[in-house]
Amino acid sequence: MSPSTRTSASSVSSASWLSPVPLLFVFLWSTGFIVAKLGLPYAPPLTFLILRCLGVLAVLLPIVFLVRAPWPRGRIVHVAVAGLLLQAGYLGGVWAAIKLGMPAGLTALIVGMQPILTAAAAPLIGERVRPRQWLGFVLGLSGVALVVQAKLHLAGLSAAGIGLCVFALLCITAGTMYQRRWCPGFDLRTGTVIQFGATVAVLLPLAVVLEGLDLRFSTVTWNPEFVLAWLWSVFALSIGAIFLLFTLIRRSRATEVTSLLYLTPPTTAVMAWLLFGESFSALALAGMAVAVLGVAFVVKHSQEKETP
C-alpha cells in the first residue's frame, strides 16, 4: 500500500469514528439492559427474543420484496452463522442469565471482557494489536468494573447464570470476528432478514421445550410496559443498533468496534439514573472517564497504524 493510499485510508477511518455513527450505536446498544428490565418480567427470555425477531421480519420482509433488495449470493450461510452467534447466542445468553437473577452489573462486567478477548484473537483475522492498544483495553475494562462495582453482589449468583454470561461473551466475540472475516459487506435489509430468520428457526424449538411457548404466546403478559419494550427492541435495537453494528464491522477493525462496548455500562448507568432513579457513586463517574479514555486509546492507535 502506497503512502498516499494509507493516508487516504486513515482519513476515511478517522472520519468514520468522528461521525455520529459510533455514538448513536453506543446509545442504542446501551438501551438493551433497559429493555430487559422493562420486558423480561412479562415474558420468558427466548419467547421475548422470538417476538423481537418476528417483529423485525414483519417490518423488513415487505421492504425487501418491494425494493428487490439484493441477497448475499454465495454467503447466505456465513451471514446466517454470524447472526446466530450475535442474536441467538449473545442475546439469548444475556437475557436468560438476567431472567435467572444474575445481577445486571456482573453480567455487564463479564460481557464487557469482549474487547480483550477480541484483541487476543485478532491475529486470526489478520489484525494486529499494539501494546498501547492493550493498555486501552485494560483501561476500558477497569472503567467498566468501577462503574458496576456498586451493583456487584452475590444475590442471584449461580453457576448457570455465570455459564450463560460466559456463553454470551464467547458468542458475541466469535460472531463479530466471523462476520468481519467471512461476510463484512452485504445488503443490510436482506442480511438482517437472513440472520433473524435463522435465529427464529433455532430458538423456536428451544422455547417450546424450555418455556412452554404456544401459538397464542400465552406465557406473555401483553401490558403497555411490555409492548413498549418489545417495540423498542424491534425498531431501535434490532433494526437501528444492529444496522449500525454491521456498518461499523464493515468499515472498521473488529478491535475498534468491540472497544465501543466499554461505553455501554456507563451509558446504561446514566439511563437507569434518568429513568429509574438508580444512583451511582463518584467512583462510577471516575469509571466512566476511564472507560472513555480506554476506547480513545484503542481507536487512536488503531488509526495510527494506517498512517505512513
Secondary structure, DSSP 8 states (H G I E B T S, - for coil): --HHHHHHHHHHHHHHHHSHHHHHHHHHHHHHHHHHHHHGGGS-HHHHHHHHHHHHHHHHHHHHHHHT----TT-HHHHHHHHIIIIIIIIHHHHHHHHTT--HHHHHHHHTTHHHHHHHHGGGGT----HHHHHHHHHHHHHHHHHHGGG--STT--HHHHHHHHHHHHHHHHHHHHHHHH-S---HHHHHHHHHHHHHHHHHHHHHHHH---TT-TT----HHHHHHHHHIIIIIIIIIHHHHHHHHHHS-HHHHHHGGGGHHHHHHHHHHHHH-----HHHHHHHHHHHHHHHHHHHHHHHTT--
